[in-house]
Amino acid sequence: MTIDEVIQVLNIHLSQPLTSLQEFILRRSWDGKTYNVIAQEAYYGPERIRKISAELWSVLSHILREPISKANFRKVLEPRPLSFFEQQLTQSIFQSFQPLHHSFPGSPLPPQSDFYIRRPPVEELAYSGILEPGNIIRIKAPRKMGKSSLALRIIERARTESYRVASIDFQQAEAAVFANLDRFLRWFCANVTQELELPLKLNDYWDEEIGSKVSCTIYFQNYLLKLIQSPLVIVLNELNRVFEYPEVAQEFLPLLRFWHEQARKAKTWEKLRVVATYSTEIHIPLKLHQSPFNVGLPLVLPPFTAEQIQALAQRYILNWMNEEEINQLMSMVGGHPYLIQLALHYLAESTIPSSNNDEAALADPRVEFSQLLAQAPTEAGIYSNHLRGLLVLLQENPKLLAATQQVMNTPEGITLEPVIAYKLDSLGLVTLNGDLATCRCELYRLYFSKQCPTETVPVLQPLVMTSADEPEQLSKEHLELQRICYLDELTQLPNRRYFNNYLHRELQRAARDHGHLSLILCDIDFFKIYNVIYGYPAGDECLQTIAQTLRDCIKRPEDLVARFGGEEFSIILPRTNLAGAICVAERIRESVKALEMKIESSKFGGFPEEVVTVSLGVVSMIPDSEADCQLMIQAADQALYQSKKKGRNRVSSLSPIEISRLQSSESKLANG
């Protein structure tokens, strides 16, 4: 069975179709995701996810008459074929049945999904493109425009042609993989080999004397391509990650071009096809004859048309949406696939009656639609996470933030520096018409025109201008001083000053919204001894590695990782309760330990672990208007002290009662 068939079987046997959350849990469990990861991606508490999952495993066990759990879910069901009875039911029922519950938008749509909207002639060009020997198919589009969903369909088509497929996601590569070209190419070859389920024989073909690029080419030519008989499609997901490392990109990208050209000369290389998805324009110097971006088949994903949105609305069973509503939605979000999907999903879910009351009145869909549009550019709207994520990306580059504000406040459009224009286009914020950049949709204009740099980025006191003709230069210096003032140079994380400002802002926001706010303090165990054993340069490298690990463990844009000081880091988690924060802390602890950074401790009597570990303290609260940053930091520090006292390499937390006691004791001390 496929996961889609599993979902169909469940919907056949259940009195009501699966909810979107239940389906989301099943799909992520099928992919091997942990409950903590599923909870993070779905924005639910881990305990809620576990409870719903337990119910699903119980139902499946009853239907299949054998024990089903998360551990054996895919192992048991994947080799099991549909029974004749199930085949008959799925064919008769699901041909006419459109489920009211559907997957939450944001993840790639599987090839069998009814909610995928074709954008001719893109799919047809892609399918024919993989049939051409040595071809490179380039799929460029802003974030969440459907690149990954299209790539899944290309993979599906390649497999129907009996082609071999290797899908490589560069987002899964640790930063250390990009340390140098040799390490990167070995990682690349190893992952392609694993995808093809072949023995790894890198050392048989790798020769330092001839260089890593030649070794990589020989490995493909004399081993991988020679061993497999059918064409090979390599899908390079998020190739833009490679662009972030110019020294690697300047060698790897021309290598792809070289392989493409080899297909004209050698039969072996005719087997290779490359599909690359990326969302960032490349800005590293490549000669025209070396670049893979001016050969092969370029595919650009266009926004949805009104007709395509209408077709998608019908699949969500929103038959009440007519041309007027479609135009209103397009006026707000344009034809952006993800933003459209999210709106339709919300409208479909909000008009489903309560399962506990069959006679419950349905919400008026047009009232819901009006409220959706009114709240869209606000923190209360359905797009708040998406908008905040873009804002965080812009905050990391003050020039981009300033340029965005200019574009949003200039309806006729402005001319930007080419690099700035392409970056904003890659983020999906602007539309480029020649040199003119205009706002892509009303949603972005309404939201970002209010987000000026002085409100979104902690700033220094204004510089004193000495002359009327100096403001532009001083503004540039001012932005650079901000960056220096709020960034830790070694780890490239926000520093303590930025952390303090951010915590103060989030405390105010949580107090206003009556929401949870969590704080984690993380300390590297025995770090001073690590410095003594290995020296300060190695200690700096250890700090940088752990800083990157912390970044990788934090998924949501609004979460903040900062260097608190010395070997301590801090993590701010808005809208997260204590259970969720503990899950994040445990993920950090396990990830750091999994790095297996050795620390030989025999000279010091031995440590509980022979690898670098961290201790963490966690607090969570629903602050009031008088909430104190210092109290929260002190509570997290006390929880961290408990972790150290209990033996390190663990997570400890303070309960709300303990925080209240701490607050009372501090108040007594303050009053004498």
Secondary structure by P-SEA (a helix, b strand, c coil): ccaaaaaaaaaaaccccccaaaaaaaaaaaacccaaaaaaaacccaaaaaaaaaaaaaaaaaaacccccccccccccccccccaaaaaaaaaccccccccccccccccccccccccccccaaaaaaaaaaaccbbbbbbbbcccccaaaaaaaaaaaaaaabbbbbbbbcccccccccccaaaaaaaaaaaaaaaacccccccccccccccaaaaaaaaaacccccccccbbbbbbcccccccccaaaaacaaaaaaaaaaacccccccccbbbbbbbccccccccccccccccccbbbbbbcccaaaaaaaaaaaccccccaaaaaaaaaaccccaaaaaaaaaaaaaaaccccccccccccaaaaaaaaaaaacccccccaaaaaaaaaaaaaacaaaaaaaaaaaaccccccccaaaaaaaaaaccccccccccccccaaaaaacccccccccccccccccccccccaaaaaaaaaaaaaaaccccccccccaaaaaaaaaaaaaaaaaacbbbbbbbbbbcaaaaaaaaccaaaaaaaaaaaaaaaaaacccccbbbbcccccbbbbbbccccaaaaaaaaaaaaaaaaacccccccccccccccccbbbbbbbbbbbccccccaaaaaaaaaaaaaaaaaacccbbbbbcaaaaaaaaaaaaaaaac
